[in-house]
Amino acid sequence: MTTWIWAGVAVVLFGMYLSWTAGRLDRLHARIDAARAALDAQLVRRASVAMELATSSLLDPAASLLLLDAAHAARQAEDDQREVAESQLSMALRAVFAEPEQVAVLTAEPGGEEAVRDLTAAVRRVPMARRFHNDAVRAARAVREHRLVRYFRLAGRAPFPLAFEMDDAPPPALTPEGAPA
């Protein structure tokens, strides 16, 4: 009789563990969704600020065209091409703001200081948002790789989480180390 009781307790404890793991996985997926929404918001903000700067006539025509094209492509990119388009926007920003002197000339223009401040803030937030998203993805993947999670299909129908890989290095002139003195 005691064997049946212990077996029942073991089954209940195992069920509780599976339930706890499924709940944890669900919370991790919710965290991924929230982090992805925050990342999307920061990417849209960066592209919007870049488009605003490109159309403001504060930059020379070639730089404006390069920045406008990359920002527009990033805003209009489909999900499967988004990482590439955002990386190209990062490269365009680095090309336009390669030298601290370019930023100094831009800040000397009327309205330029505010534009540089907005762009700097937007450019700095993208790597942080991407890091939060990728950390959430890494945590969910670690749980989903456990055998019990796979055998009992605790992830349900949730898609396998994918990291967002892009070139998000800021232009040197917009970092504290490269800012004009």
CNS distance restraints for C-alpha pairs under 8 A (distance, minus, plus):
assign (resid   1 and name CA) (resid   5 and name CA) 6.57 0.50 0.50
assign (resid   2 and name CA) (resid   6 and name CA) 6.15 0.50 0.50
assign (resid   3 and name CA) (resid   7 and name CA) 6.05 0.50 0.50
assign (resid   4 and name CA) (resid   8 and name CA) 6.00 0.50 0.50
assign (resid   5 and name CA) (resid   9 and name CA) 6.13 0.50 0.50
assign (resid   6 and name CA) (resid  10 and name CA) 6.07 0.50 0.50
assign (resid   7 and name CA) (resid  11 and name CA) 6.17 0.50 0.50
assign (resid   8 and name CA) (resid  12 and name CA) 6.15 0.50 0.50
assign (resid   9 and name CA) (resid  13 and name CA) 6.06 0.50 0.50
assign (resid  10 and name CA) (resid  14 and name CA) 6.00 0.50 0.50
assign (resid  11 and name CA) (resid  15 and name CA) 6.06 0.50 0.50
assign (resid  12 and name CA) (resid  16 and name CA) 6.13 0.50 0.50
assign (resid  13 and name CA) (resid  17 and name CA) 6.16 0.50 0.50
assign (resid  14 and name CA) (resid  18 and name CA) 6.24 0.50 0.50
assign (resid  15 and name CA) (resid  19 and name CA) 6.08 0.50 0.50
assign (resid  16 and name CA) (resid  20 and name CA) 6.03 0.50 0.50
assign (resid  17 and name CA) (resid  21 and name CA) 6.09 0.50 0.50
assign (resid  18 and name CA) (resid  22 and name CA) 6.08 0.50 0.50
assign (resid  18 and name CA) (resid 154 and name CA) 7.79 0.50 0.50
assign (resid  19 and name CA) (resid  23 and name CA) 6.15 0.50 0.50
assign (resid  20 and name CA) (resid  24 and name CA) 6.12 0.50 0.50
assign (resid  21 and name CA) (resid  25 and name CA) 6.11 0.50 0.50
assign (resid  21 and name CA) (resid 149 and name CA) 7.79 0.50 0.50
assign (resid  21 and name CA) (resid 154 and name CA) 7.68 0.50 0.50
assign (resid  22 and name CA) (resid  26 and name CA) 6.12 0.50 0.50
assign (resid  22 and name CA) (resid 149 and name CA) 7.88 0.50 0.50
assign (resid  22 and name CA) (resid 154 and name CA) 5.30 0.50 0.50
assign (resid  22 and name CA) (resid 155 and name CA) 6.85 0.50 0.50
assign (resid  23 and name CA) (resid  27 and name CA) 6.21 0.50 0.50
assign (resid  24 and name CA) (resid  28 and name CA) 6.20 0.50 0.50
assign (resid  25 and name CA) (resid  29 and name CA) 6.21 0.50 0.50
assign (resid  25 and name CA) (resid 140 and name CA) 6.54 0.50 0.50
assign (resid  25 and name CA) (resid 143 and name CA) 6.91 0.50 0.50
assign (resid  25 and name CA) (resid 144 and name CA) 7.62 0.50 0.50
assign (resid  25 and name CA) (resid 154 and name CA) 7.75 0.50 0.50
assign (resid  25 and name CA) (resid 155 and name CA) 6.71 0.50 0.50
assign (resid  26 and name CA) (resid  30 and name CA) 6.25 0.50 0.50
assign (resid  26 and name CA) (resid 155 and name CA) 7.48 0.50 0.50
assign (resid  27 and name CA) (resid  31 and name CA) 6.12 0.50 0.50
assign (resid  28 and name CA) (resid  32 and name CA) 6.20 0.50 0.50
assign (resid  28 and name CA) (resid 136 and name CA) 6.71 0.50 0.50
assign (resid  28 and name CA) (resid 139 and name CA) 7.29 0.50 0.50
assign (resid  28 and name CA) (resid 140 and name CA) 5.66 0.50 0.50
assign (resid  29 and name CA) (resid  33 and name CA) 6.28 0.50 0.50
assign (resid  29 and name CA) (resid 140 and name CA) 6.86 0.50 0.50
assign (resid  29 and name CA) (resid 158 and name CA) 7.92 0.50 0.50
assign (resid  30 and name CA) (resid  34 and name CA) 6.24 0.50 0.50
assign (resid  31 and name CA) (resid  35 and name CA) 6.02 0.50 0.50
assign (resid  31 and name CA) (resid 136 and name CA) 6.47 0.50 0.50
assign (resid  32 and name CA) (resid  36 and name CA) 5.94 0.50 0.50
assign (resid  32 and name CA) (resid 133 and name CA) 6.11 0.50 0.50
assign (resid  32 and name CA) (resid 136 and name CA) 5.44 0.50 0.50
assign (resid  32 and name CA) (resid 137 and name CA) 6.24 0.50 0.50
assign (resid  32 and name CA) (resid 161 and name CA) 7.90 0.50 0.50
assign (resid  33 and name CA) (resid  37 and name CA) 6.20 0.50 0.50
assign (resid  34 and name CA) (resid  38 and name CA) 6.26 0.50 0.50
assign (resid  35 and name CA) (resid  39 and name CA) 6.07 0.50 0.50
assign (resid  35 and name CA) (resid 129 and name CA) 7.03 0.50 0.50
assign (resid  35 and name CA) (resid 132 and name CA) 6.34 0.50 0.50
assign (resid  35 and name CA) (resid 133 and name CA) 4.82 0.50 0.50
assign (resid  35 and name CA) (resid 136 and name CA) 7.52 0.50 0.50
assign (resid  36 and name CA) (resid  40 and name CA) 6.03 0.50 0.50
assign (resid  36 and name CA) (resid 133 and name CA) 5.90 0.50 0.50
assign (resid  37 and name CA) (resid  41 and name CA) 6.14 0.50 0.50
assign (resid  38 and name CA) (resid  42 and name CA) 6.26 0.50 0.50
assign (resid  38 and name CA) (resid 129 and name CA) 6.48 0.50 0.50
assign (resid  39 and name CA) (resid  43 and name CA) 6.13 0.50 0.50
assign (resid  39 and name CA) (resid 126 and name CA) 6.83 0.50 0.50
assign (resid  39 and name CA) (resid 129 and name CA) 4.97 0.50 0.50
assign (resid  39 and name CA) (resid 130 and name CA) 5.92 0.50 0.50
assign (resid  39 and name CA) (resid 133 and name CA) 7.11 0.50 0.50
assign (resid  40 and name CA) (resid  44 and name CA) 6.07 0.50 0.50
assign (resid  41 and name CA) (resid  45 and name CA) 6.04 0.50 0.50
assign (resid  42 and name CA) (resid  46 and name CA) 6.08 0.50 0.50
assign (resid  42 and name CA) (resid 122 and name CA) 6.81 0.50 0.50
assign (resid  42 and name CA) (resid 125 and name CA) 6.60 0.50 0.50
assign (resid  42 and name CA) (resid 126 and name CA) 5.67 0.50 0.50
assign (resid  42 and name CA) (resid 129 and name CA) 7.16 0.50 0.50
assign (resid  43 and name CA) (resid  47 and name CA) 6.20 0.50 0.50
assign (resid  43 and name CA) (resid  86 and name CA) 7.64 0.50 0.50
assign (resid  43 and name CA) (resid 126 and name CA) 6.35 0.50 0.50
assign (resid  44 and name CA) (resid  48 and name CA) 5.97 0.50 0.50
assign (resid  44 and name CA) (resid  75 and name CA) 6.53 0.50 0.50
assign (resid  45 and name CA) (resid  49 and name CA) 6.09 0.50 0.50
assign (resid  45 and name CA) (resid 122 and name CA) 6.45 0.50 0.50
assign (resid  46 and name CA) (resid  50 and name CA) 6.12 0.50 0.50
assign (resid  46 and name CA) (resid 119 and name CA) 6.88 0.50 0.50
assign (resid  46 and name CA) (resid 122 and name CA) 4.95 0.50 0.50
assign (resid  46 and name CA) (resid 123 and name CA) 6.20 0.50 0.50
assign (resid  46 and name CA) (resid 126 and name CA) 7.70 0.50 0.50
assign (resid  47 and name CA) (resid  51 and name CA) 6.07 0.50 0.50
assign (resid  47 and name CA) (resid  71 and name CA) 4.86 0.50 0.50
assign (resid  47 and name CA) (resid  72 and name CA) 7.34 0.50 0.50
assign (resid  47 and name CA) (resid  74 and name CA) 6.72 0.50 0.50
assign (resid  47 and name CA) (resid  75 and name CA) 6.49 0.50 0.50
assign (resid  47 and name CA) (resid  89 and name CA) 7.74 0.50 0.50
assign (resid  48 and name CA) (resid  52 and name CA) 6.02 0.50 0.50
assign (resid  48 and name CA) (resid  71 and name CA) 7.26 0.50 0.50
assign (resid  49 and name CA) (resid  53 and name CA) 6.11 0.50 0.50
assign (resid  49 and name CA) (resid 115 and name CA) 7.80 0.50 0.50
assign (resid  49 and name CA) (resid 118 and name CA) 6.88 0.50 0.50
assign (resid  49 and name CA) (resid 119 and name CA) 5.94 0.50 0.50
assign (resid  49 and name CA) (resid 122 and name CA) 7.47 0.50 0.50
assign (resid  50 and name CA) (resid  54 and name CA) 6.05 0.50 0.50
assign (resid  50 and name CA) (resid  67 and name CA) 6.57 0.50 0.50
assign (resid  50 and name CA) (resid  68 and name CA) 7.06 0.50 0.50
assign (resid  50 and name CA) (resid  71 and name CA) 6.23 0.50 0.50
assign (resid  50 and name CA) (resid 119 and name CA) 6.85 0.50 0.50
assign (resid  51 and name CA) (resid  55 and name CA) 6.15 0.50 0.50
assign (resid  51 and name CA) (resid  67 and name CA) 6.94 0.50 0.50
assign (resid  51 and name CA) (resid  68 and name CA) 5.29 0.50 0.50
assign (resid  51 and name CA) (resid  71 and name CA) 5.85 0.50 0.50
assign (resid  51 and name CA) (resid  72 and name CA) 7.21 0.50 0.50
assign (resid  52 and name CA) (resid  56 and name CA) 6.09 0.50 0.50
assign (resid  53 and name CA) (resid  57 and name CA) 7.55 0.50 0.50
assign (resid  53 and name CA) (resid  58 and name CA) 7.03 0.50 0.50
assign (resid  53 and name CA) (resid  59 and name CA) 7.60 0.50 0.50
assign (resid  53 and name CA) (resid  64 and name CA) 7.71 0.50 0.50
assign (resid  53 and name CA) (resid 115 and name CA) 6.53 0.50 0.50
assign (resid  54 and name CA) (resid  58 and name CA) 7.50 0.50 0.50
assign (resid  54 and name CA) (resid  59 and name CA) 6.69 0.50 0.50
assign (resid  54 and name CA) (resid  63 and name CA) 7.55 0.50 0.50
assign (resid  54 and name CA) (resid  64 and name CA) 4.36 0.50 0.50
assign (resid  54 and name CA) (resid  65 and name CA) 7.00 0.50 0.50
assign (resid  54 and name CA) (resid  67 and name CA) 5.95 0.50 0.50
assign (resid  54 and name CA) (resid  68 and name CA) 5.47 0.50 0.50
assign (resid  55 and name CA) (resid  64 and name CA) 6.79 0.50 0.50
assign (resid  55 and name CA) (resid  68 and name CA) 7.39 0.50 0.50
assign (resid  57 and name CA) (resid  61 and name CA) 7.76 0.50 0.50
assign (resid  57 and name CA) (resid  64 and name CA) 7.61 0.50 0.50
assign (resid  58 and name CA) (resid 106 and name CA) 6.67 0.50 0.50
assign (resid  58 and name CA) (resid 109 and name CA) 7.03 0.50 0.50
assign (resid  58 and name CA) (resid 112 and name CA) 6.93 0.50 0.50
assign (resid  59 and name CA) (resid  63 and name CA) 6.19 0.50 0.50
assign (resid  59 and name CA) (resid  64 and name CA) 5.72 0.50 0.50
assign (resid  59 and name CA) (resid 106 and name CA) 7.29 0.50 0.50
assign (resid  60 and name CA) (resid  64 and name CA) 6.08 0.50 0.50
assign (resid  61 and name CA) (resid  65 and name CA) 6.05 0.50 0.50
assign (resid  62 and name CA) (resid  66 and name CA) 6.21 0.50 0.50
assign (resid  63 and name CA) (resid  67 and name CA) 6.03 0.50 0.50
assign (resid  63 and name CA) (resid  96 and name CA) 5.83 0.50 0.50
assign (resid  64 and name CA) (resid  68 and name CA) 5.85 0.50 0.50
assign (resid  65 and name CA) (resid  69 and name CA) 5.97 0.50 0.50
assign (resid  66 and name CA) (resid  70 and name CA) 6.29 0.50 0.50
assign (resid  66 and name CA) (resid  92 and name CA) 6.55 0.50 0.50
assign (resid  67 and name CA) (resid  71 and name CA) 5.98 0.50 0.50
assign (resid  67 and name CA) (resid  89 and name CA) 7.25 0.50 0.50
assign (resid  67 and name CA) (resid  92 and name CA) 5.90 0.50 0.50
assign (resid  67 and name CA) (resid  93 and name CA) 6.75 0.50 0.50
assign (resid  67 and name CA) (resid  96 and name CA) 7.51 0.50 0.50
assign (resid  68 and name CA) (resid  72 and name CA) 5.91 0.50 0.50
assign (resid  69 and name CA) (resid  73 and name CA) 6.12 0.50 0.50
assign (resid  70 and name CA) (resid  74 and name CA) 6.16 0.50 0.50
assign (resid  70 and name CA) (resid  85 and name CA) 7.19 0.50 0.50
assign (resid  70 and name CA) (resid  88 and name CA) 6.29 0.50 0.50
assign (resid  70 and name CA) (resid  89 and name CA) 4.89 0.50 0.50
assign (resid  70 and name CA) (resid  92 and name CA) 6.63 0.50 0.50
assign (resid  71 and name CA) (resid  75 and name CA) 6.22 0.50 0.50
assign (resid  71 and name CA) (resid  89 and name CA) 5.88 0.50 0.50
assign (resid  72 and name CA) (resid  76 and name CA) 6.15 0.50 0.50
assign (resid  73 and name CA) (resid  77 and name CA) 5.79 0.50 0.50
assign (resid  73 and name CA) (resid  85 and name CA) 6.08 0.50 0.50
assign (resid  74 and name CA) (resid  82 and name CA) 6.59 0.50 0.50
assign (resid  74 and name CA) (resid  85 and name CA) 4.77 0.50 0.50
assign (resid  74 and name CA) (resid  86 and name CA) 5.31 0.50 0.50
assign (resid  74 and name CA) (resid  88 and name CA) 7.97 0.50 0.50
assign (resid  74 and name CA) (resid  89 and name CA) 6.73 0.50 0.50
assign (resid  77 and name CA) (resid  81 and name CA) 5.81 0.50 0.50
assign (resid  77 and name CA) (resid  82 and name CA) 5.19 0.50 0.50
assign (resid  77 and name CA) (resid  85 and name CA) 6.54 0.50 0.50
assign (resid  78 and name CA) (resid  82 and name CA) 5.81 0.50 0.50
assign (resid  79 and name CA) (resid  83 and name CA) 7.95 0.50 0.50
assign (resid  81 and name CA) (resid  85 and name CA) 6.28 0.50 0.50
assign (resid  82 and name CA) (resid  86 and name CA) 6.03 0.50 0.50
assign (resid  83 and name CA) (resid  87 and name CA) 6.11 0.50 0.50
assign (resid  83 and name CA) (resid 164 and name CA) 6.87 0.50 0.50
assign (resid  83 and name CA) (resid 165 and name CA) 6.31 0.50 0.50
assign (resid  83 and name CA) (resid 166 and name CA) 5.24 0.50 0.50
assign (resid  84 and name CA) (resid  88 and name CA) 6.20 0.50 0.50
assign (resid  84 and name CA) (resid 166 and name CA) 6.79 0.50 0.50
assign (resid  85 and name CA) (resid  89 and name CA) 6.33 0.50 0.50
assign (resid  86 and name CA) (resid  90 and name CA) 6.33 0.50 0.50
assign (resid  86 and name CA) (resid 166 and name CA) 6.75 0.50 0.50
assign (resid  86 and name CA) (resid 167 and name CA) 7.46 0.50 0.50
assign (resid  86 and name CA) (resid 168 and name CA) 7.91 0.50 0.50
assign (resid  87 and name CA) (resid  91 and name CA) 6.30 0.50 0.50
assign (resid  87 and name CA) (resid 166 and name CA) 5.28 0.50 0.50
assign (resid  87 and name CA) (resid 167 and name CA) 4.62 0.50 0.50
assign (resid  87 and name CA) (resid 168 and name CA) 6.49 0.50 0.50
assign (resid  88 and name CA) (resid  92 and name CA) 6.10 0.50 0.50
assign (resid  88 and name CA) (resid 167 and name CA) 7.92 0.50 0.50
assign (resid  89 and name CA) (resid  93 and name CA) 6.13 0.50 0.50
assign (resid  90 and name CA) (resid  94 and name CA) 6.25 0.50 0.50
assign (resid  90 and name CA) (resid 167 and name CA) 6.47 0.50 0.50
assign (resid  90 and name CA) (resid 168 and name CA) 5.86 0.50 0.50
assign (resid  90 and name CA) (resid 169 and name CA) 6.78 0.50 0.50
assign (resid  90 and name CA) (resid 170 and name CA) 6.90 0.50 0.50
assign (resid  90 and name CA) (resid 171 and name CA) 7.80 0.50 0.50
assign (resid  91 and name CA) (resid  95 and name CA) 6.12 0.50 0.50
assign (resid  91 and name CA) (resid 167 and name CA) 7.81 0.50 0.50
assign (resid  92 and name CA) (resid  96 and name CA) 6.13 0.50 0.50
assign (resid  93 and name CA) (resid  97 and name CA) 5.92 0.50 0.50
assign (resid  93 and name CA) (resid  98 and name CA) 7.98 0.50 0.50
assign (resid  93 and name CA) (resid 170 and name CA) 7.66 0.50 0.50
assign (resid  93 and name CA) (resid 171 and name CA) 6.18 0.50 0.50
assign (resid  94 and name CA) (resid  98 and name CA) 5.26 0.50 0.50
assign (resid  94 and name CA) (resid 170 and name CA) 6.75 0.50 0.50
assign (resid  94 and name CA) (resid 171 and name CA) 4.26 0.50 0.50
assign (resid  94 and name CA) (resid 172 and name CA) 7.14 0.50 0.50
assign (resid  95 and name CA) (resid 171 and name CA) 7.76 0.50 0.50
assign (resid  97 and name CA) (resid 102 and name CA) 6.15 0.50 0.50
assign (resid  97 and name CA) (resid 103 and name CA) 6.55 0.50 0.50
assign (resid  97 and name CA) (resid 171 and name CA) 5.90 0.50 0.50
assign (resid  97 and name CA) (resid 172 and name CA) 7.42 0.50 0.50
assign (resid  97 and name CA) (resid 173 and name CA) 6.00 0.50 0.50
assign (resid  97 and name CA) (resid 174 and name CA) 7.48 0.50 0.50
assign (resid  98 and name CA) (resid 102 and name CA) 7.49 0.50 0.50
assign (resid  98 and name CA) (resid 171 and name CA) 6.16 0.50 0.50
assign (resid  98 and name CA) (resid 172 and name CA) 6.30 0.50 0.50
assign (resid  98 and name CA) (resid 173 and name CA) 6.10 0.50 0.50
assign (resid  99 and name CA) (resid 103 and name CA) 7.16 0.50 0.50
assign (resid  99 and name CA) (resid 172 and name CA) 7.32 0.50 0.50
assign (resid  99 and name CA) (resid 173 and name CA) 5.63 0.50 0.50
assign (resid 100 and name CA) (resid 104 and name CA) 6.27 0.50 0.50
assign (resid 100 and name CA) (resid 172 and name CA) 7.68 0.50 0.50
assign (resid 100 and name CA) (resid 173 and name CA) 4.55 0.50 0.50
assign (resid 100 and name CA) (resid 174 and name CA) 7.74 0.50 0.50
assign (resid 100 and name CA) (resid 178 and name CA) 6.37 0.50 0.50
assign (resid 100 and name CA) (resid 179 and name CA) 5.86 0.50 0.50
assign (resid 100 and name CA) (resid 180 and name CA) 5.28 0.50 0.50
assign (resid 101 and name CA) (resid 105 and name CA) 6.16 0.50 0.50
assign (resid 101 and name CA) (resid 180 and name CA) 6.91 0.50 0.50
assign (resid 102 and name CA) (resid 106 and name CA) 6.23 0.50 0.50
assign (resid 103 and name CA) (resid 107 and name CA) 6.11 0.50 0.50
assign (resid 103 and name CA) (resid 116 and name CA) 7.40 0.50 0.50
assign (resid 103 and name CA) (resid 173 and name CA) 6.68 0.50 0.50
assign (resid 103 and name CA) (resid 174 and name CA) 7.69 0.50 0.50
assign (resid 103 and name CA) (resid 179 and name CA) 7.95 0.50 0.50
assign (resid 103 and name CA) (resid 180 and name CA) 7.48 0.50 0.50
assign (resid 104 and name CA) (resid 108 and name CA) 6.31 0.50 0.50
assign (resid 104 and name CA) (resid 180 and name CA) 6.42 0.50 0.50
assign (resid 105 and name CA) (resid 109 and name CA) 6.83 0.50 0.50
assign (resid 106 and name CA) (resid 112 and name CA) 5.23 0.50 0.50
assign (resid 106 and name CA) (resid 113 and name CA) 7.12 0.50 0.50
assign (resid 106 and name CA) (resid 116 and name CA) 7.54 0.50 0.50
assign (resid 107 and name CA) (resid 111 and name CA) 7.50 0.50 0.50
assign (resid 107 and name CA) (resid 112 and name CA) 4.37 0.50 0.50
assign (resid 107 and name CA) (resid 113 and name CA) 4.23 0.50 0.50
assign (resid 107 and name CA) (resid 114 and name CA) 7.83 0.50 0.50
assign (resid 107 and name CA) (resid 115 and name CA) 7.98 0.50 0.50
assign (resid 107 and name CA) (resid 116 and name CA) 6.73 0.50 0.50
assign (resid 108 and name CA) (resid 112 and name CA) 6.43 0.50 0.50
assign (resid 108 and name CA) (resid 113 and name CA) 7.04 0.50 0.50
assign (resid 109 and name CA) (resid 113 and name CA) 7.45 0.50 0.50
assign (resid 111 and name CA) (resid 115 and name CA) 6.42 0.50 0.50
assign (resid 112 and name CA) (resid 116 and name CA) 6.07 0.50 0.50
assign (resid 113 and name CA) (resid 117 and name CA) 6.12 0.50 0.50
assign (resid 114 and name CA) (resid 118 and name CA) 6.14 0.50 0.50
assign (resid 115 and name CA) (resid 119 and name CA) 6.11 0.50 0.50
assign (resid 116 and name CA) (resid 120 and name CA) 5.91 0.50 0.50
assign (resid 117 and name CA) (resid 121 and name CA) 6.22 0.50 0.50
assign (resid 118 and name CA) (resid 122 and name CA) 6.18 0.50 0.50
assign (resid 119 and name CA) (resid 123 and name CA) 5.96 0.50 0.50
assign (resid 120 and name CA) (resid 124 and name CA) 6.13 0.50 0.50
assign (resid 120 and name CA) (resid 174 and name CA) 5.72 0.50 0.50
assign (resid 120 and name CA) (resid 175 and name CA) 7.63 0.50 0.50
assign (resid 121 and name CA) (resid 125 and name CA) 6.30 0.50 0.50
assign (resid 122 and name CA) (resid 126 and name CA) 6.66 0.50 0.50
assign (resid 123 and name CA) (resid 127 and name CA) 7.77 0.50 0.50
assign (resid 123 and name CA) (resid 170 and name CA) 6.09 0.50 0.50
assign (resid 124 and name CA) (resid 128 and name CA) 7.29 0.50 0.50
assign (resid 124 and name CA) (resid 170 and name CA) 6.97 0.50 0.50
assign (resid 125 and name CA) (resid 129 and name CA) 6.20 0.50 0.50
assign (resid 126 and name CA) (resid 130 and name CA) 6.08 0.50 0.50
assign (resid 126 and name CA) (resid 168 and name CA) 6.97 0.50 0.50
assign (resid 127 and name CA) (resid 131 and name CA) 5.99 0.50 0.50
assign (resid 127 and name CA) (resid 168 and name CA) 5.93 0.50 0.50
assign (resid 127 and name CA) (resid 169 and name CA) 7.60 0.50 0.50
assign (resid 128 and name CA) (resid 132 and name CA) 6.26 0.50 0.50
assign (resid 129 and name CA) (resid 133 and name CA) 6.24 0.50 0.50
assign (resid 130 and name CA) (resid 134 and name CA) 6.07 0.50 0.50
assign (resid 130 and name CA) (resid 164 and name CA) 6.82 0.50 0.50
assign (resid 131 and name CA) (resid 135 and name CA) 6.00 0.50 0.50
assign (resid 132 and name CA) (resid 136 and name CA) 6.28 0.50 0.50
assign (resid 133 and name CA) (resid 137 and name CA) 6.27 0.50 0.50
assign (resid 133 and name CA) (resid 163 and name CA) 7.26 0.50 0.50
assign (resid 133 and name CA) (resid 164 and name CA) 7.53 0.50 0.50
assign (resid 134 and name CA) (resid 138 and name CA) 6.04 0.50 0.50
assign (resid 134 and name CA) (resid 163 and name CA) 5.14 0.50 0.50
assign (resid 134 and name CA) (resid 164 and name CA) 6.56 0.50 0.50
assign (resid 135 and name CA) (resid 139 and name CA) 6.23 0.50 0.50
assign (resid 136 and name CA) (resid 140 and name CA) 6.24 0.50 0.50
assign (resid 137 and name CA) (resid 141 and name CA) 6.07 0.50 0.50
assign (resid 137 and name CA) (resid 161 and name CA) 5.69 0.50 0.50
assign (resid 137 and name CA) (resid 162 and name CA) 6.49 0.50 0.50
assign (resid 137 and name CA) (resid 163 and name CA) 6.06 0.50 0.50
assign (resid 138 and name CA) (resid 142 and name CA) 6.22 0.50 0.50
assign (resid 138 and name CA) (resid 163 and name CA) 7.78 0.50 0.50
assign (resid 139 and name CA) (resid 143 and name CA) 6.56 0.50 0.50
assign (resid 140 and name CA) (resid 144 and name CA) 6.09 0.50 0.50
assign (resid 140 and name CA) (resid 161 and name CA) 7.27 0.50 0.50
assign (resid 141 and name CA) (resid 145 and name CA) 6.04 0.50 0.50
assign (resid 141 and name CA) (resid 160 and name CA) 7.70 0.50 0.50
assign (resid 141 and name CA) (resid 161 and name CA) 6.90 0.50 0.50
assign (resid 142 and name CA) (resid 146 and name CA) 7.14 0.50 0.50
assign (resid 143 and name CA) (resid 149 and name CA) 7.33 0.50 0.50
assign (resid 144 and name CA) (resid 149 and name CA) 5.83 0.50 0.50
assign (resid 144 and name CA) (resid 150 and name CA) 6.73 0.50 0.50
assign (resid 144 and name CA) (resid 155 and name CA) 7.03 0.50 0.50
assign (resid 145 and name CA) (resid 149 and name CA) 7.08 0.50 0.50
assign (resid 145 and name CA) (resid 150 and name CA) 6.96 0.50 0.50
assign (resid 146 and name CA) (resid 150 and name CA) 6.52 0.50 0.50
assign (resid 147 and name CA) (resid 151 and name CA) 5.99 0.50 0.50
assign (resid 148 and name CA) (resid 152 and name CA) 5.90 0.50 0.50
assign (resid 148 and name CA) (resid 153 and name CA) 7.93 0.50 0.50
assign (resid 149 and name CA) (resid 153 and name CA) 5.60 0.50 0.50
assign (resid 149 and name CA) (resid 154 and name CA) 5.11 0.50 0.50
assign (resid 149 and name CA) (resid 155 and name CA) 6.95 0.50 0.50
assign (resid 150 and name CA) (resid 154 and name CA) 6.78 0.50 0.50
assign (resid 150 and name CA) (resid 155 and name CA) 7.73 0.50 0.50
assign (resid 170 and name CA) (resid 174 and name CA) 6.85 0.50 0.50
assign (resid 170 and name CA) (resid 175 and name CA) 7.01 0.50 0.50
assign (resid 171 and name CA) (resid 175 and name CA) 6.93 0.50 0.50
assign (resid 172 and name CA) (resid 177 and name CA) 7.49 0.50 0.50
assign (resid 172 and name CA) (resid 178 and name CA) 5.19 0.50 0.50
assign (resid 172 and name CA) (resid 179 and name CA) 7.62 0.50 0.50
assign (resid 173 and name CA) (resid 177 and name CA) 7.85 0.50 0.50
assign (resid 173 and name CA) (resid 178 and name CA) 4.54 0.50 0.50
assign (resid 173 and name CA) (resid 179 and name CA) 5.06 0.50 0.50
assign (resid 173 and name CA) (resid 180 and name CA) 7.30 0.50 0.50
assign (resid 174 and name CA) (resid 178 and name CA) 6.43 0.50 0.50
assign (resid 174 and name CA) (resid 179 and name CA) 5.78 0.50 0.50
assign (resid 175 and name CA) (resid 179 and name CA) 5.85 0.50 0.50
